[in-house]
Each structure stands twice: as C-alpha cells, then as structure tokens.
Amino acid sequence: MLGSEKVGALIRHGEHARFEPSEEWARKPAGERPVLGQQFEEDPYAAHVGRNRMGVPLWFEHLLPEVDGPLRNAVAGAVDISPARGFPLLVLLGNDLPGNVIVRVPEEDINFRTVARRVRESRGGVEDDALPLRVSLAGVQFKISARLGKRGIAVPAWDEEGDWIVKFADQAHKALPKIEYWTMEWAREAGLNVPRIRLEPTDSIEGIEHLTAIAGDFAFAIERYDRTPEGRIHQEDFAQVLGLRTGDGKYRDVNIDSIVRVVAELAPPDVDELISRIVFCVIAGNDDAHAKNWSLWYPDPTKPRLSPAYDLVSTLVFPQYKDNDMALKLAGARGFDEVDRPRFRKLASAVGLDQEKVDHVVKAAVAAQLGAWEVTREKGEIPAEMKETIDCRIQRLRLTKGAD
C-alpha cells in the first residue's frame, strides 16, 4: 500500500519473492500515479524479483534494517527469525516502514498474520512492551521510533505511530549523540533544511529500561518528516532510487555526481540545497554521507523533492576516522582536501549544471557555514574535541582557506 491505495502484491514462492504491481495503479499516467519508487516509474507494469534467496526485491530490502547490523539482528532475534529472511521481516514490520509504504497480509492468510504477533506472545502478551519491533527503521545504528508527548519522549504503544527517531550511542562511539546533535544544530544555523532535533538524557525516555546497557547517557532525537499530523509522507533513499546493491553498494556503486544529476532532473528547485549540503559534509568532516543518507520524498505523491537533511555527523571528530576520505567521490575526488570551488565547477559541468551558478552557491554556502560555526561553537555544551576538529579543518581545507 501507499497510504490507503493498493499499488501491488509481494508474493513468495518457496525462498524467492517478487513484486507484482496493481494494474489499477500502473495504468494511471505519470503525473497522476502516486510514486512508489523511481525504479517502478520506468515500467510500472513490470514485476520485480528478489535477487537473493530468502530475500525480497531490492527496493523493498532497502526498507529494512541493513543485514548484519544491530537493528536487523534485534528485530529478527525478537521473533526468532533468521536475519537473512527479508520476506517475513517485511511482513512483521509492514505497518512501521519508512515513508508511506505499508505491507499488509490478507486477512485470510493466517500463517503470516500470526508472525507479527509472535513477539507479543514471547513477552507474555503484553502488547505495549514491544521495543524490539520499534527498531524497524532502515540503517545500521541502533534506534527506535518514538513519540513526543507532554512529558517527553516515550516508546509508543502498538497501536500508535512514532513521530520521532531516537538514536543511541554504542561502545565505540559513546559521544555520537552529542556530536550528531551539534552537527545538525550547526547545519540548521547555516540555513540548511533540518527537522526539529533534541538531545535527550536517556533516563528521561520512557520505555527503554531494558536498553540501559547500550543506551549511554544521552540520545539524539530527530522529528520524522515522513510522519505528520495530516498523515504519512512517502520517501525513498538513493540506494532505492538508483537500484544499488545492499551492503557496500551504498558506497561502491554510486558517486555524488549521480545524486546531483538525479536531483537536477527530478527536483530542480532543490539543487542549491543539495550543493550546500555537500559543502557542509566537506567542511564538517562527514565521511559517511553514503547513498542511503540522501533521500527523495513526496509531499506531493506524484512529484519528488529532496528530503530534509538527516544523518549529518562530523564523523572525523572520532580519532579512528580522522584520516578517512569521503564516502562517495565528488567529480573524481575522494579526499576532502581535494575539494575546492573548481572541483564543484567540474561537478557542474559533468552533470549539466551552470558552472557560474554552482560556484555562486558554493561560495555562499561556505560563507554561511563558517559564520554559523562561529555562532554554534560558542555554545558551551559542544564537546571540546568537536571544536578542535572543526577549527583545524577550517584552517586547513582548500574549500575554506581564504574564503571571502
């Protein structure tokens, strides 16, 4: 389903699954048909077959937590399902997927209707104690879907939707929630499109008592732009848009140029915002801006736009990453130190944008982001290691040295 509209059926035969589109949905002309994903727009009548045994078609696999990550293992372990089995996991999580996709089992299919209840039975039938299933968001980092109420953030009951995402630290990155919060605050100060965010003491979050061993002292919370009082808004990340492999495909099978080219074609009003975010990733030292950290969304169900920013983190603050290159090449450059305004002009030429306009956007973005850093860094709660890292980068980077 896309909201209340049926767009097709996922059918499993043995260990293989395929997606068959609804004829009623497919025969609607482009511009009137709500977009499930750009991959389906090329031929809305085409069936899509899962590539991997026990998996689902690739676009749907990207809706699930990534294989071998803590999210995937937590969800699968909660109901005693192999993490490789994408089909039952998609059924299990079908009401709380990213965007406006809902996967529902026909009422007469008792076998799959009951799989989503197994976790409740394993917990003695206590329906609101279902935290392992609230980690149904795509990605690797451990996170939950939560609700913001009058008393703060809490894990929602089974019959409620989460309207915030809460991310936790892990043993290797204990300062991650604070670093992410202040990176996103800096981005907001610089004028980028950032949802509402919060830095929450974990002991103030209701319903995560059994996560205290991994939760850390603070959690980063970000409002879900795909959940609004008016209803869900659809989205798809660029691994889905470009049909990338799961796993390392988000790094190896794409570059920044491809993402800019798609946005320029499908959402031209958002090109300046995209270029400004790329500039920010360079200055902030975000080495994990891979394809799944960029998304299209559909406030108008028929027209894509660049989604608000998420997962902007100054990752090079962490000592183990300080010498890393960018996640994706930019006009042939992988190293942060290779990126300057001429590099962005090369990018513009490669994807068919006006070089002078892109250069103007880059120059303005650098100035805005440096000014925003001066404001942000004076806030006393910012970790000292982040101040030191960003101050050094600004002095050293080709993109920022001598910026006027």
C-alpha positions, 0 to 999 in steps of 0.5 A: 500500500501507499497510504490507503491505495493498493499499488501491488502484491509481494508474493513468495514462492518457496525462498524467492519473492517478487513484486507484482504491481496493481494494474489499477495503479500502473495504468494511471499516467505519470503525473497522476500515479502516486510514486512508489519508487523511481525504479517502478516509474520506468515500467510500472507494469513490470514485476520485480524479483528478489535477487537473493534467496530468502530475500525480497526485491531490492527496493523493498530490502532497502526498507529494512534494517541493513543485514548484519547490523544491530537493528536487523539482528534485534528485530529478527532475534525478537521473533526468532527469525533468521536475519537473512529472511527479508520476506517475513521481516517485511511482513512483521514490520509492514505497518512501521516502514519508512515513508508511506509504504505499508505491507499488509497480509490478507486477512485470510492468510493466517500463517503470516498474520500470526508472525507479527504477533509472535513477539507479543506472545514471547513477552507474555502478551503484553502488547505495549512492551514491544521495543524490539519491533520499534527498531524497524527503521532502515540503517545500521545504528541502533534506534527506535521510533518514538513519540513526543508527548507532554512529558517527553519522549516515550516508546509508543504503544502498538497501536500508535505511530512514532513521530520521532527517531531516537538514536543511541550511542554504542561502545565505540562511539559513546559521544555520537549523540552529542556530536550528531546533535551539534552537527545538525544544530550547526547545519540548521544555523547555516540555513540548511533544511533540518527537522526539529532535533533534541538531545535527550538524557536517556533516563528521561525516555520512557520505555527503554529500561531494558536498553540501559546497557547500550543506551549511554547517557544521552540520545539524539532525537530527530522529528520524522518528516515522513510522519505528520499530523495530516498523515504519512509522507512517502520517501525513498533513499538513493540506494532505492532510487538508483537500484544499488546493491545492499551492503557496500553498494551504498558506497561502491556503486554510486558517486555524488555526481549521480545524486546531483544529476538525479536531483537536477532532473527530478527536483530542480528547485532543490539543487542549491540545497543539495550543493550546500549540503555537500559543502557542509559534509566537506567542511564538517568532516562527514565521511559517511554521507553514503547513498542511503543518507540522501533521500527523495520524498513526496509531499506531493505523491506524484512529484519528488523533492529532496528530503530534509537533511538527516544523518549529518555527523562530523564523523572525523571528530572520532580519532579512528576516522580522522584520516578517512576520505569521503564516502562517495567521490565528488567529480573524481575526488575522494579526499576532502582536501581535494575539494575546492570551488573548481572541483564543484565547477567540474561537478557542474559541468559533468552533470549539466549544471551552470558552472557560474551558478554552482560556484555562486552557491558554493561560495555562499554556502561556505560563507554561511557555514563558517559564520554559523560555526562561529555562532554554534561553537560558542555554545558551551555544551559542544564537546571540546574535541568537536571544536578542535576538529572543526577549527583545524579543518577550517584552517586547513581545507582548500574549500575554506582557506581564504574564503571571502 
